[in-house]
Amino acid sequence: MNNSTKYLFRSLTLIVILVSMLSCTNDDNKEFSEVAKVSLRDVGHRILLTNQDSTSLVKPIIALDNLKYQLSFEEDVYIHPDSLVNTIKRSFQKAGLPEHYLTEVRQCEDNEVVYSYEIKQNVEKDIVPCGGRQLRKACYVISVRFTRMLNTRSINQKYIYFLIVSVLLTFAMVFYKLKTKNHSQSKDENYSPIGSFQFYPEQNKLVKKAVEISLSKKECELLEILVANPNQIVKREELEKRVWEDNGVIVGRSLDTYISKLRKKLIEDDSIKITNIHGVGYKLELTT
């Protein structure tokens, strides 16, 4: 197994692992959301009991953005801050939910915050104002946002996404190297046999028994035309036009000079001969 294949295999393996991790994270988040909803419904039930209300309903708990949940009631209720703080804390502890959250109580009529507090697990850092003051009976919406859980999840997901992008970039680089390598190999294999020589027109070279013979661009272009027409006469006018005149160059005896150079480079193989057909052109003669 070569290095490129190893890198490719490792990249694919890492992608699978990271996708599995992300899937597990999403499953954990879904489970957390369900537990939070059940716990808040329990909070709503206890608030109704403190209001001597055993008939009206707690409305469905709504999951908002950023791990924020909303609790509301079918009927107007009294809200006692001390009781609310203790009820939520007990319910969350029983459900094993994080002890870092921000609670807000809003009036339905104008959406104004009439009471809020923050719990940070450490009692000395908790911010719980206005204890002992009961809110009038009215329509209220209680929202809870888990602060510590939000930050941890955000960092973890960003880290996972970053790793996935990094692996995908690595995969793309490996794929590019493999493609480049295969293209290079295909170029190496793209040759025309001329007797005992291998002619590589794209690389301007002849190869015989692993010995490379470099060709100039003009030599390569001439030989490529002749190789495409073995044992056939190619007129001087065609050779001059395709190799020189199409490029805006006027030649005198240049064609004969380059044919002479090619003959010298092919001289080691007696089965190859470039014959001058007087007054007509040249012919690449190949004998087996």
C-alpha positions as CSV (number, residue, x, y, z in Angstrom):
1,M,0.0,0.0,0.0
2,N,1.6,3.3,-1.1
3,N,1.6,6.5,0.9
4,S,-1.3,8.1,-1.0
5,T,-3.5,5.1,-0.5
6,K,-2.6,5.1,3.2
7,Y,-3.5,8.8,3.6
8,L,-6.8,8.2,1.6
9,F,-7.7,5.2,3.9
10,R,-6.9,7.2,7.0
11,S,-8.9,10.2,5.9
12,L,-12.0,8.1,5.1
13,T,-11.7,6.4,8.4
14,L,-11.5,9.7,10.3
15,I,-14.5,11.1,8.4
16,V,-16.6,8.1,9.4
17,I,-15.5,8.5,13.0
18,L,-16.3,12.2,13.0
19,V,-19.7,11.8,11.4
20,S,-20.5,9.1,14.0
21,M,-19.5,11.5,16.7
22,L,-21.6,14.3,15.3
23,S,-24.5,11.9,15.0
24,C,-24.1,10.8,18.7
25,T,-24.0,14.5,19.6
26,N,-27.2,15.2,17.8
27,D,-28.8,12.2,19.6
28,D,-27.6,13.5,22.9
29,N,-29.0,16.9,22.2
30,K,-32.4,15.4,21.3
31,E,-32.5,13.4,24.5
32,F,-31.5,16.4,26.6
33,S,-34.3,18.4,25.0
34,E,-36.9,15.8,25.9
35,V,-35.6,15.6,29.5
36,A,-35.7,19.4,29.8
37,K,-39.3,19.5,28.5
38,V,-40.5,16.9,31.0
39,S,-38.8,18.7,33.8
40,L,-40.3,22.0,32.9
41,R,-43.7,20.4,32.6
42,D,-43.2,19.2,36.2
43,V,-42.3,22.8,37.2
44,G,-45.6,24.0,35.6
45,H,-47.6,21.4,37.4
46,R,-46.2,22.4,40.8
47,I,-46.8,26.1,40.1
48,L,-50.5,25.3,39.4
49,L,-50.7,23.3,42.6
50,T,-49.4,26.3,44.6
51,N,-52.2,28.3,42.9
52,Q,-54.7,25.7,44.2
53,D,-55.4,24.9,40.6
54,S,-55.8,21.2,39.8
55,T,-57.9,21.4,36.6
56,S,-56.3,23.8,34.1
57,L,-53.5,22.7,31.9
58,V,-49.8,23.4,31.4
59,K,-49.4,24.3,27.7
60,P,-46.9,22.3,25.6
61,I,-43.3,23.2,26.4
62,I,-41.7,25.0,23.4
63,A,-38.0,24.5,22.5
64,L,-36.6,27.8,21.3
65,D,-33.1,28.5,19.9
66,N,-29.9,28.2,21.9
67,L,-31.1,25.6,24.4
68,K,-33.9,27.9,25.5
69,Y,-37.3,26.5,26.6
70,Q,-40.6,28.2,27.2
71,L,-43.3,27.3,29.8
72,S,-46.8,28.8,29.8
73,F,-50.2,28.1,31.3
74,E,-53.8,27.8,30.2
75,E,-55.1,30.2,32.9
76,D,-53.7,33.2,34.8
77,V,-51.4,32.3,37.8
78,Y,-49.7,33.9,40.7
79,I,-45.9,33.7,40.6
80,H,-43.9,33.7,43.8
81,P,-40.2,34.3,43.1
82,D,-38.8,32.2,46.0
83,S,-41.1,29.3,45.2
84,L,-40.3,29.5,41.5
85,V,-36.5,29.4,42.2
86,N,-36.8,26.4,44.5
87,T,-39.2,24.5,42.3
88,I,-37.1,24.8,39.2
89,K,-33.9,23.9,41.1
90,R,-35.4,20.8,42.6
91,S,-36.9,19.6,39.3
92,F,-33.7,20.2,37.4
93,Q,-31.5,18.5,40.0
94,K,-33.9,15.5,40.0
95,A,-33.7,15.2,36.2
96,G,-29.9,15.7,36.2
97,L,-30.0,18.9,34.1
98,P,-27.2,21.4,34.2
99,E,-27.1,23.8,37.1
100,H,-26.2,26.8,34.9
101,Y,-29.3,28.6,33.6
102,L,-31.1,31.9,33.2
103,T,-34.8,32.2,34.0
104,E,-37.1,35.0,32.9
105,V,-40.8,35.6,33.6
106,R,-42.6,37.7,31.0
107,Q,-46.1,39.2,31.0
108,C,-48.2,37.9,28.1
109,E,-49.9,41.3,27.5
110,D,-46.7,43.3,26.7
111,N,-43.9,40.7,26.7
112,E,-42.1,42.7,29.4
113,V,-39.7,40.9,31.8
114,V,-41.2,41.1,35.3
115,Y,-38.8,38.8,37.0
116,S,-35.5,37.1,36.1
117,Y,-32.6,35.4,37.9
118,E,-29.5,33.4,37.0
119,I,-28.1,30.2,38.6
120,K,-24.4,29.3,38.3
121,Q,-24.2,26.2,40.4
122,N,-22.0,28.1,42.9
123,V,-24.5,29.7,45.4
124,E,-22.2,32.7,45.9
125,K,-22.4,33.4,42.1
126,D,-26.1,33.0,41.8
127,I,-28.1,36.1,41.0
128,V,-31.6,35.8,42.6
129,P,-33.2,39.2,43.2
130,C,-36.5,40.3,44.7
131,G,-37.0,37.3,47.0
132,G,-40.3,37.2,48.9
133,R,-42.2,39.5,46.5
134,Q,-45.2,37.8,44.9
135,L,-46.3,38.7,41.3
136,R,-49.9,39.5,40.7
137,K,-52.2,37.0,39.1
138,A,-51.8,37.3,35.3
139,C,-50.8,35.5,32.2
140,Y,-47.1,34.7,32.3
141,V,-44.6,33.0,30.2
142,I,-41.5,31.5,31.9
143,S,-38.4,30.8,29.8
144,V,-35.2,29.0,30.8
145,R,-32.0,29.1,28.9
146,F,-29.2,26.7,29.8
147,T,-26.0,28.8,29.7
148,R,-23.1,26.5,30.4
149,M,-24.5,23.7,28.2
150,L,-24.9,26.1,25.3
151,N,-21.2,27.1,25.4
152,T,-20.0,23.5,25.7
153,R,-22.1,22.3,22.9
154,S,-21.2,25.2,20.6
155,I,-17.5,24.6,21.1
156,N,-17.7,20.9,20.6
157,Q,-19.8,21.2,17.4
158,K,-17.4,23.9,16.0
159,Y,-14.5,21.6,16.8
160,I,-16.1,18.6,15.1
161,Y,-17.0,20.7,12.0
162,F,-13.5,22.0,11.9
163,L,-12.1,18.5,11.9
164,I,-14.5,17.4,9.2
165,V,-13.5,20.3,7.0
166,S,-9.8,19.5,7.6
167,V,-10.2,15.9,6.7
168,L,-12.2,16.7,3.6
169,L,-9.4,19.1,2.5
170,T,-6.9,16.3,3.2
171,F,-9.0,13.9,1.1
172,A,-9.1,16.5,-1.7
173,M,-5.3,16.9,-1.6
174,V,-4.8,13.2,-1.7
175,F,-7.3,12.8,-4.6
176,Y,-5.5,15.6,-6.5
177,K,-2.1,13.9,-5.9
178,L,-3.4,10.6,-7.1
179,K,-5.0,12.2,-10.2
180,T,-1.8,14.0,-11.0
181,K,0.3,10.9,-10.5
182,N,-2.1,8.9,-12.7
183,H,-2.0,11.6,-15.4
184,S,1.8,11.6,-15.2
185,Q,1.9,7.8,-15.5
186,S,-0.6,7.9,-18.5
187,K,1.7,10.4,-20.2
188,D,4.7,8.1,-19.6
189,E,2.7,5.3,-21.2
190,N,1.6,7.4,-24.2
191,Y,4.4,6.6,-26.7
192,S,4.7,5.3,-30.3
193,P,7.1,2.4,-31.1
194,I,9.6,3.2,-33.8
195,G,11.7,0.1,-34.3
196,S,13.6,-0.4,-31.1
197,F,12.8,3.1,-29.9
198,Q,9.9,4.4,-27.9
199,F,8.8,7.9,-29.1
200,Y,7.2,10.2,-26.5
201,P,5.9,13.2,-28.4
202,E,4.5,15.0,-25.4
203,Q,7.8,14.8,-23.6
204,N,10.1,15.5,-26.6
205,K,12.2,12.4,-26.2
206,L,13.2,9.0,-27.6
207,V,13.9,6.1,-25.3
208,K,15.9,3.0,-26.2
209,K,16.6,0.4,-23.6
210,A,16.0,2.9,-20.8
211,V,18.4,5.4,-22.4
212,E,16.7,8.7,-23.1
213,I,17.5,10.8,-26.2
214,S,16.3,14.4,-25.9
215,L,14.6,16.0,-28.9
216,S,14.2,19.7,-29.7
217,K,10.7,20.9,-30.2
218,K,11.1,21.1,-34.0
219,E,12.7,17.6,-34.2
220,C,9.8,16.2,-32.1
221,E,7.2,17.9,-34.3
222,L,8.8,16.5,-37.5
223,L,9.1,13.0,-36.1
224,E,5.5,13.1,-34.9
225,I,4.3,13.8,-38.4
226,L,6.5,11.1,-40.0
227,V,5.5,8.5,-37.3
228,A,1.8,9.3,-38.1
229,N,2.5,8.4,-41.8
230,P,5.0,5.4,-41.7
231,N,6.3,4.2,-45.1
232,Q,4.5,7.1,-46.8
233,I,5.9,10.2,-48.5
234,V,5.2,13.4,-46.7
235,K,5.7,16.4,-48.9
236,R,8.2,19.1,-48.0
237,E,5.5,21.7,-48.3
238,E,3.4,20.0,-45.7
239,L,6.3,19.6,-43.2
240,E,7.4,23.2,-43.6
241,K,3.9,24.5,-43.3
242,R,2.9,22.5,-40.2
243,V,6.2,22.9,-38.4
244,W,7.3,26.4,-39.4
245,E,5.0,28.4,-41.5
246,D,2.0,27.9,-39.3
247,N,4.0,29.6,-36.6
248,G,4.8,32.6,-38.9
249,V,8.4,31.4,-39.5
250,I,9.9,31.4,-43.0
251,V,12.5,28.6,-43.6
252,G,15.3,28.0,-46.1
253,R,17.2,24.8,-45.5
254,S,15.9,24.3,-41.9
255,L,13.9,21.2,-42.8
256,D,16.9,19.4,-44.2
257,T,19.0,20.4,-41.1
258,Y,16.5,19.0,-38.7
259,I,16.0,15.8,-40.7
260,S,19.8,15.3,-40.6
261,K,19.7,15.7,-36.8
262,L,16.9,13.1,-36.5
263,R,18.8,10.6,-38.7
264,K,21.8,10.9,-36.3
265,K,19.6,10.2,-33.3
266,L,18.0,7.2,-35.0
267,I,21.2,5.8,-36.5
268,E,21.5,3.0,-33.9
269,D,18.5,1.2,-35.3
270,D,19.0,-0.2,-38.8
271,S,15.3,-0.9,-39.2
272,I,14.6,2.9,-39.2
273,K,15.4,5.1,-42.1
274,I,14.3,8.6,-43.1
275,T,14.6,8.7,-46.9
276,N,14.8,11.8,-49.0
277,I,12.4,11.6,-52.0
278,H,14.1,14.1,-54.3
279,G,12.0,17.1,-55.1
280,V,9.0,15.7,-53.3
281,G,9.6,15.2,-49.5
282,Y,10.6,12.6,-46.9
283,K,9.5,9.1,-45.9
284,L,10.0,7.3,-42.7
285,E,10.8,3.7,-43.7
286,L,10.3,1.0,-41.0
287,T,11.4,-2.6,-41.7
288,T,10.6,-5.4,-39.4
